[in-house]
Structures are given as C-alpha cells and as structure tokens.
Amino acid sequence: MRIACPTEIKDHEYRVGLTPEAAGRLVSAGHQVGIQQGAGLGSGFTDDEYTLAGAQLLPDAAALYGWGELICKVKEPQPGELPLLRPDHLLFSYLHLAADPDLTHTLLATGATCLDLATLQEVDGSLPTLAPMSRIAGRLATIAGAYHLLKPQGGRGILLPGLGGDHRGRVTILGGGNVGREAAEVASGMGAVVRLVEKRDDRRAELERHFAGAVELFDASEQSLARLLPETHLLIGAVLVPGARTPVVVSREQVASMLAGAVIVDVAIDQGGCVETSRPTTHTAPTYVVGGVIHYCVANMPSAASRTATLALLAATLPYLEQLAAAGVAAALTPGTPLGHALNLHDGKIVHPAVAASVAGTE
C-alpha cells in the first residue's frame, strides 16, 4: 500500500498524521510511505527523520495525493485538498461529518472511501482513537478558559484558583466523558470550585468515587442548569453523541443569564456545539462575544499542544492504520468492527447511520 501523509493546512493545525517512528513501522511491514515536505515540522519532526525511517518526501500536496492510495491525515480535507481526492483513495482522518453536510456531500462527490477516527469504536463501546484528543482538549479547555477570564482578554477578571474561599472561580462542566473528566481534573487541581453536570446515573456515581468530593456532581436537569449558570465563571461544553450532531443543551436565553465577562469553551463544536450561541472559531481568531459572554470554540484545540497530541494520536491510531494498510478497504467493510464503525462514506453513500441521520436532519 502507498500511504501518503500531507501537511495539514487547517488554520494553525500543527499536528501530523504520521510520526517518523510510525512511518518506519509501516515501511518495515512492506508498505511505501510518502510524506509531504515539511509535514512534521509543526510537531517537531524534521524531513530527515522521515527519510531515515524509510519514507520518501514529496514536494507538495498535488504530488502527494497523486502518488498515494491511503491518505493519512489529522483534520478533515480543506477546500484546496478536496479536488485532489479520487475514487480509489482511502481517507483516514478526523472528519466530524455529522455537523457538516456541505463537506459530507463534497466528499461523497469525490468517490473516496472515508473513515473517521472520531467514530472508530471498539466492541466495549470505547472510542480509542478519539479518546486521546478528547483528553487533551479537556485539559486545554480549562487552561484556555482560565486565560480568557483574565481582564486583558476581555474576561471578568477572575483568577480560577483565587486566594481560597469565596475568591475562587466557579467552573461548570457539561458532560462527564473524557473531555469533562479531564477538564474537571485540571480545574479542581487549580483550586477552582468545580461542578460537573452528567445525565447518566452510573457515570455520576463513578465520577463521585473518582473525585472523592473534590468536584460537585449534578444531574442534567433544567433545574441544575438554572441554578448553576447564573453564577458560573467558566462553562465547558463536553457533550458527545458518537457520530451524531451534538444536542444543544444550553439555550441562547440561558447564555443571557450568565455573568458579564464569563467564558464558554465549547469543546463539542466539532460536532456542532452544545451551546446555542456557539459557532466554530480558529486559533487565529479564537473568541467572540454574545450577550457579554466570551465564547471560545476552536475546532482543533489539541493542535495547540501539537507534539503531545501527535504522539498520543499515533499511539492510538497506528494499530488500526496497520490493519487498513494490510487489508485495504475490505478491513472496514465488516459492520461492528472498529474500522467498520469508522467507515463513514463508501461507494458514493453515507454508510454510518448516525452520520446519515444527522446530515439529513441539518438539510
């Protein structure tokens, strides 16, 4: 298999789809690996490291896509990349198609077979290739929120750790999965008052045991939100429905009830966002204000910690990439397998049920 890894061109996207070590493993398995020149620089990997691992360098995206069969990326193809995709391409990347019908239909028109790392699911229901990026995003969410709460950034002038007691910042987290748990770990470690809202009884019980009183747990009711939002300094959206568009759980009216200078970090923005006033932003222009509340909705948050994120990404994805490279599209055509769950588009059709339902619901 000819495995091609392009330079990411999404705004401030510094991650890369293959490390030199991963490229070397694939070459040792008998595959050919092509790397676009400079693709790894944003994560601290030089072209020489890739060539020493046995990969060949290709000068630009056109040459790379023209040469490759299996396109190994991090983020969804950008407008300049979409015309380079062909029906014989296998695309292995984060795609988050449920909230983006336009991208879905454009990818369908290319005829490429598209696998989404965000929907790859193991038999136990875990999402092993999404989890590391979710964990990093959760940690970054608290850090970014704490920064934007400071007065020079337009925030309320709150220091999350405060000086103890009533001076501490108040953080509300929506969702107790990987993102929410990591955000709560960082926020509580900083000394903030942390409230975590989770709808599942069993998960709340698990989180209660884990945090041992350091984090307050609430059910996902209107009453809980009505109590918490007006006194929240930092709201972190960490809601996930695998493969589907994220439900909106905070309305525009509820945002209006929040304090002036409060901050919302909507980590769910990749899947549409869980706050009604959320819209995607970039690392170049990360925030905007609605009703006096700062919104931070960067759609590729983990790129800010690009080397950490790339190393974690490849540790999770390489075993599945090796399966795909060895067997080709046949590896993803068996329903219920991890790669079968990752398969979103094939033969000009949407094959992932949650994606199909979400895209249909946005049209």
N, C-alpha and C positions, 0 to 999 in steps of 0.2 A: 504494500500500500504506500502511495505517496502522500505523506502527511505534511500539510502546509500550515505554518503559523505566521499570520500577518502582524504588522504593527497596529495596535489599537489607535483609532482616530477619534473616538468619542471625546468630548471636552474633558481635559485633564484626566484621561484614562491612562495610567502608568503601568497597569498590570500586563502580563503577557501570558499567552496560552500554553507555553512550554518553557520549562527551565532547561538549562544545558544538561543537567542530570537526567531529566525525563527524556530529552532528545536522545541522549546516549543509550538509554534503555530500549527505546524504540528501534534505534539503529541496530543494536545488538540482537534484537528479535527478527531482524531481516527486513525491516521497513526502510524506506527512504524518507528523510526528514528535510524539509526546506524551511528556512527562517528568513523573513524579510529583514534586510539590513537595518540595524538599529532597533529591532522589535523589543529587545530585552533591556535596553538602556534605562528605561523608567523604573525598572525593578532592580537595577544594579548588575545586570548580566551583559557582558560585552560580546561582540560578534566573534571574537577569538575564542571565547569559551564554547560557543556553539560549534565552531568548526573543529575544535579539538575533540568535541563529543561525537563528531562524525556527520554533523548536519552540513548542508550546503546553503550558502547565502544567495538570496535572490534580491535584485536591486529595487523592486517596487511592488506595489500591490497587484498590478496587472500581470506581471511576470509570475508572481506567487500563485495567484488564483488560476492562471493559465496552466501552470505546472501541476498543481495539487489535485488530489482526489478527495481527501478527508481534510476539511478546513477546521483547524482547532483554534478557537477564539475565546475571548473572555466575555465581551459585550456583544449585543445584537449588531448586525451589519448596519453601517451608516449609509446615507444616500449615495455617497461616492463608491461604496462597495457593492451595493445591490446589483448593479448591472454586470458585475464580474462573476456572479453565481450562475451555474449551469445545471441542467437536469441531472447530470452524473455526479454532482457534488454531494458529499455528506457534510453537513454543518453541525459542529459540536460546540455549543456555546450557551451562555445565559441568554435567554430570549424574552421571557416575560410577555408572551403574546396576548394573554387574556385581556389586558387593558389597552391593546394597541391594534385595532382591526386594520388600520391602514398598512402597518408593517406586515401583518399576517397575510393580507391579500397580495402585497407586493412580493413576499417570499413565495407564496403559492404560485405566482406567475412565473417565477424563475424555474420552477420544476424541481428545485433542490430538495433533498430529504433533510429535514431539520430536527435535531434533537436538542432539547432544552435541559441544561444542567439543573435548573430550578425545579423540574418535575421528576427527575430521576428518583425513584423510590424503592427502598428495599422491602423485603417481604414482611418485616416487622413494622412497616409504616414510616420508618425514618427516612429522612431526606439527606443522605450523606454528602452529596456534592453541593447542596445549598447551605448546610449547617455551618461550615467554617466561615463563609462570607456573612451569614446572619449573625454569628457570634461577634465577628469583628465590627459589623455595623452597629450592633447593640452597644458595644463599648464606646465606639466613636460617637454614638448618638448623645450619650451623657456628656462627653468631652465637648462636642460641638455646641450642645445646648448650654453648658456652663459658660462657654466663651461668649456666646451671643446674648447671654443675660447681663453681661457687663455693660455699663453705661456708654462707653465709647462706641460700642457696636449697636447702640440704639435700644439696649435692653433696660430692664427695670433697675439695674444697679445692684443685683443680688449676687453675693458670693455663696455658692451652693453649700460649702461647709460652714459658712458663717463663723460665729465665735461660740457656738453651742447654744442650747436652749432655743428661745424664740427667734434667734438671729439666723437659724439655718434655713436654707432654701427648701422648698417643697416640690417634690417630683412625683408626677402621676404617670404610670406606665400602663398602656392598654395592651394586654396580651402577655401571657407567661411562657411563651415558647423560647427558642434560642435567643432571639433578639431581646425580648423583655427580660429574661433572666439575667443576661449579661449586662444590660443597661442598669438593672437593679443592683447587681454586684458592684458596679463602678460607683453608682450614685450613693449607695449605702457606705461603701468604703471611703468615699469623700466626706461623709458625715452629714449628708442631706437627710431630710425626712422623706421617706420613700413609701408611696402607696402603689400597689400593683393590682390592676383590675383583670380578673381572669374568669371566664364563664364556666369552665369545667370544674366540677367539684373535686374530682380526683387530682387534677393538676394543682388546684389551690392547696389541697392537703399536702401534696408533695413539696410545694414551694414553702409552705409553713414549716415543714420539717427541715428543709434545707436552710432557710434563713433564720430559723430559731428566734423569731421575734424582732430581727433587725429590719424587716420590711413588713408593713401592714398589707394584708390581703383583703380584697373586696370582690364581691360578685359583680358581674357585668350587667347591672340594672340601671334604669333611668335614675333611680333614687341615689345610687352610688355616684354617678356622674354629676348629678345636680348638687351633691354635697361637695365633691372634690374639685370640680373645675374652677369655681369662682375663687378658690384660694391656692390654685396651682401656679407655681412659677415656671416650671418646665414640664410640658406634656410630651411624652414619647409614644408615637403610634407604632405598635409592634404586632399588628393583627395579620394573620396569614391563613388563607384557604388555598392549599396546594393546587396550582394550575389555574385557579379561578381568579376573577377580579375580586379584590379586597372589598368587603362590605364597608359602607360608610357608617361609622358608629358615633361620630361627633358631628352634629349639625352646625350650620352657619350660626344659628341662634345660640347654641352652646358656646361656640367660639366667642361670640359677643359678650358672654357672661364672664369671660376671663379677665384677669388684671391687665391694665395697660403696661406694655413692656414685657409681658410674659412671652415665652418662646414655645413654639410647637416644632418638634422634629418628627416628621412623618416618614419612618423607615419603610413603611408599606407602599411608598409612592411607585416603586417598580411595578406593582400590581394594581395601580390606580389610586392608592392612598385610602386611609381610613378616616380622614377628616374632610368634611365637605369643601372647605376652603383651600385644600391642598392642590398644588399643581407642580409638575417636575421643575427643578432648578438644576444648576450646574455648579461646579467648584469655582467657575469664573464669577458667577452671579448667584450665590447660594441662598439668598434670603429675599423676602418681600414682606410687606406688612398688610394685614387685613384687620380692620377694626382695632388698631393699636397693638395687635399681637404679631410678633415676628414669626414667620414660617420659614423653616429650613427643610427643604425637600429635595436634596441632592440625590439623583437616581443612581449614582455609582460611588456611594460613600466609601466603601473599602479601598478604593483606589488611592485615597489619601495616605494609607499605610501600605503602599504598593508592594514592597518587598515581603513584608509579613504576610500580606494577602496572597501574593503569588505562590509563596512556599506552601501555605496552607491549602491553597486551591489545588496544586498539583499532587499534594499528599492524598487528597480526597479523590481527585478525578482520574489519576493515571491508571489505576486498575481497570476502570471502565473504558478508558480510551484504548488500552491494550486489547480488550475484548473486541471493541469496534474495529480496530485496525486489523485484527486477525480474521474476523468473520465477515466484515463489511456490513451492509445494510441488513443482512439476514440476522445479525445479532440483535437487532431491535424489532424484529417483526413478530416475536412471540409475546402476546399480551401477558401482563402480570409480572414480567421480569423487570429488573431495574432499568435496563435500556429500553424495554418496551414501554415503561411509564415515561421515559424521557422523550420518546418519539412523539412529536407534535404534528409535523407535516410530512406527507409522503404521497408520491404519485399525484400531486396536484390537489390533495384533500387534507382537511384537518382531521387527524386521527385521534387526538387526545380529547376525551369527552368534555372535560371541564373547560378546556380552551374553546372548543366548538360552542358550548353553551354561553360562555362569557362573551365571545366575539359576536354571536348572534344577538345577545342582549344589549350590545352597545350600538347596534346599527338601526 
